[in-house]
Amino acid sequence: MRAMISEKVGGPESLVLKELPSAPVGKGQVRVAVHAAGVNFPDTLIIADKYQFKPPRPFAPGHEVGGVVAEVGEGVQGYKQGDRVIGMIGHGGYADEAVVDQNNLLPMPDNMSFEEGAAFTMTYGTSYYALKQRGDLKPGETLLVLGAAGGVGLTAVELGAVMGAKVIAAVGSDEKMEICRKHGATMFVNYAKDKLRDKVKELTGGNGADVIYDPVGGDAFDESVRCIAWYGRLLVIGFASGRIPSLPANLALLKSCDVRGVFYGAWRGREPAEARKNFDEMFAWFRQGKLKPHISMRFPLEKAPEAMNALLSRQATGKVVITTR
Ligand SMILES: NC(=O)c1ccc[n+]([C@@H]2O[C@H](COP(=O)([O-])OP(=O)(O)OC[C@H]3O[C@@H](n4cnc5c(N)ncnc54)[C@H](OP(=O)(O)O)[C@@H]3O)[C@@H](O)[C@H]2O)c1
């Protein structure tokens, strides 16, 4: 098998393409012939030893794959050779095959492509858990999404609109607004040009946003906590800007608001049945054409460093995928 391997701590250029022997398929596991792998910001963190999980080296990054079951291990139920599946694996996805525990598999909807399958679980899974279980987002509420054209951001825009919220997309350039409009946002802020707190207050008639979805952190977090509504919920998703912000506690007091952490991977491990229910709901929306994963760039396996750099340089919108066959 071929895989892009992290042998030492570093950035995207530290990955090397290797030909390796296939890993054995254990009890309760299947081998997936990988057709496409999703590229997520955490992939850039995991190879730099900056992520919550630190797999022993050598390892391939890549949290999620879309492919076909090639081999089924002892005791596996519900999957057979030839099934189209999505694998959620934490790491190991930048490869042309992956061994996946059956609990980390999902059957891929018939009308979903391998690329869409590889682009679905991390971003939509995170955003739906954030908005539904953590944010209690209600129809008619205002949802402010920061980094709204990015991987998780664009799915929060789409899901927020499907859930009946009025979505404000906050982005770092005017060009990124249009893609957010296509996915359901109706109001826009360019935080590179406008002061986020002033623009959000203007758009909400002074009320502020009921729910704020923040995968950016840094200055954007500092600004957004100053334009949150009374009883608002600020969802801490990540820190793509590179700075983990601090919250002056008086700001939470002044708005009677909540700051709520969102750790999707850990929640999925703790509440697998709830997480699966979320996917069932989202797959139904996908079948109805209400969710449309946006894939802006595709790279062959050996160009995985370029794929990661597209995220780090803020060039990508929606998802970037690696194709392997
Ligand atoms: N909590 C969880 O369970 C969970 C799950 C998945 C991902 N995450 C986190 O969510 C964050 C976003 O992940 P993603 O895969 O959606 O990444 P992404 O596709 O690269 O999107 C990140 C967005 O952040 C904005 N940004 C602002 N400053 C940036 C900078 N210095 N470098 C890169 N982007 C910057 C960019 O939008 P503008 O150019 O418009 O500002 C970009 O579109 C990451 O921190 C990731 O670790 C958390």
Ligand as a Chemical Component Dictionary entry (heavy atoms), coordinates in Angstrom:
data_LIG
# 
_chem_comp.id                   LIG 
_chem_comp.type                 NON-POLYMER 
_chem_comp.pdbx_formal_charge   0 
_chem_comp.three_letter_code    LIG 
# 
loop_
_chem_comp_atom.comp_id 
_chem_comp_atom.atom_id 
_chem_comp_atom.alt_atom_id 
_chem_comp_atom.type_symbol 
_chem_comp_atom.charge 
_chem_comp_atom.model_Cartn_x 
_chem_comp_atom.model_Cartn_y 
_chem_comp_atom.model_Cartn_z 
_chem_comp_atom.pdbx_ordinal 
LIG N1  N1  N 0  -13.918 21.046 18.034 1  
LIG C1  C1  C 0  -13.905 20.045 17.173 2  
LIG O1  O1  O 0  -14.396 18.954 17.457 3  
LIG C2  C2  C 0  -13.292 20.299 15.819 4  
LIG C3  C3  C 0  -13.534 19.445 14.728 5  
LIG C4  C4  C 0  -12.983 19.763 13.479 6  
LIG C5  C5  C 0  -12.175 20.894 13.336 7  
LIG N2  N2  N 1  -11.930 21.673 14.438 8  
LIG C6  C6  C 0  -11.100 22.890 14.351 9  
LIG O2  O2  O 0  -11.770 23.845 13.557 10 
LIG C7  C7  C 0  -10.808 24.718 12.959 11 
LIG C8  C8  C 0  -11.099 24.831 11.470 12 
LIG O3  O3  O 0  -10.896 23.569 10.839 13 
LIG P1  P1  P 0  -11.218 23.387 9.277  14 
LIG O4  O4  O 0  -10.835 22.007 8.902  15 
LIG O5  O5  O -1 -12.565 23.896 8.991  16 
LIG O6  O6  O 0  -10.141 24.410 8.652  17 
LIG P2  P2  P 0  -10.223 25.310 7.335  18 
LIG O7  O7  O 0  -11.024 24.637 6.289  19 
LIG O8  O8  O 0  -8.815  25.673 7.032  20 
LIG O9  O9  O 0  -11.040 26.611 7.789  21 
LIG C9  C9  C 0  -10.519 27.487 8.743  22 
LIG C10 C10 C 0  -10.986 28.906 8.423  23 
LIG O10 O10 O 0  -10.416 29.743 9.438  24 
LIG C11 C11 C 0  -10.124 31.011 8.891  25 
LIG N3  N3  N 0  -8.790  31.459 9.350  26 
LIG C12 C12 C 0  -8.544  32.590 10.018 27 
LIG N4  N4  N 0  -7.250  32.711 10.286 28 
LIG C13 C13 C 0  -6.632  31.639 9.740  29 
LIG C14 C14 C 0  -5.260  31.233 9.667  30 
LIG N5  N5  N 0  -4.281  31.942 10.228 31 
LIG N6  N6  N 0  -4.978  30.070 9.025  32 
LIG C15 C15 C 0  -5.960  29.326 8.484  33 
LIG N7  N7  N 0  -7.283  29.674 8.520  34 
LIG C16 C16 C 0  -7.613  30.833 9.149  35 
LIG C17 C17 C 0  -10.165 30.891 7.362  36 
LIG O11 O11 O 0  -11.262 31.694 6.921  37 
LIG P3  P3  P 0  -11.078 33.251 6.540  38 
LIG O12 O12 O 0  -9.937  33.336 5.572  39 
LIG O13 O13 O 0  -12.389 33.579 5.933  40 
LIG O14 O14 O 0  -10.822 33.945 7.837  41 
LIG C18 C18 C 0  -10.480 29.423 7.086  42 
LIG O15 O15 O 0  -11.451 29.292 6.072  43 
LIG C19 C19 C 0  -9.430  24.132 13.288 44 
LIG O16 O16 O 0  -8.874  24.831 14.383 45 
LIG C20 C20 C 0  -9.746  22.704 13.680 46 
LIG O17 O17 O 0  -8.772  22.159 14.546 47 
LIG C21 C21 C 0  -12.474 21.392 15.653 48 
# 
loop_
_chem_comp_bond.comp_id 
_chem_comp_bond.atom_id_1 
_chem_comp_bond.atom_id_2 
_chem_comp_bond.value_order 
_chem_comp_bond.pdbx_ordinal 
LIG N1  C1  SING 1  
LIG C1  O1  DOUB 2  
LIG C1  C2  SING 3  
LIG C2  C3  SING 4  
LIG C2  C21 DOUB 5  
LIG C3  C4  DOUB 6  
LIG C4  C5  SING 7  
LIG C5  N2  DOUB 8  
LIG N2  C6  SING 9  
LIG N2  C21 SING 10 
LIG C6  O2  SING 11 
LIG C6  C20 SING 12 
LIG O2  C7  SING 13 
LIG C7  C8  SING 14 
LIG C7  C19 SING 15 
LIG C8  O3  SING 16 
LIG O3  P1  SING 17 
LIG P1  O4  DOUB 18 
LIG P1  O5  SING 19 
LIG P1  O6  SING 20 
LIG O6  P2  SING 21 
LIG P2  O7  DOUB 22 
LIG P2  O8  SING 23 
LIG P2  O9  SING 24 
LIG O9  C9  SING 25 
LIG C9  C10 SING 26 
LIG C10 O10 SING 27 
LIG C10 C18 SING 28 
LIG O10 C11 SING 29 
LIG C11 N3  SING 30 
LIG C11 C17 SING 31 
LIG N3  C12 SING 32 
LIG N3  C16 SING 33 
LIG C12 N4  DOUB 34 
LIG N4  C13 SING 35 
LIG C13 C14 SING 36 
LIG C13 C16 DOUB 37 
LIG C14 N5  SING 38 
LIG C14 N6  DOUB 39 
LIG N6  C15 SING 40 
LIG C15 N7  DOUB 41 
LIG N7  C16 SING 42 
LIG C17 O11 SING 43 
LIG C17 C18 SING 44 
LIG O11 P3  SING 45 
LIG P3  O12 DOUB 46 
LIG P3  O13 SING 47 
LIG P3  O14 SING 48 
LIG C18 O15 SING 49 
LIG C19 O16 SING 50 
LIG C19 C20 SING 51 
LIG C20 O17 SING 52 
# 
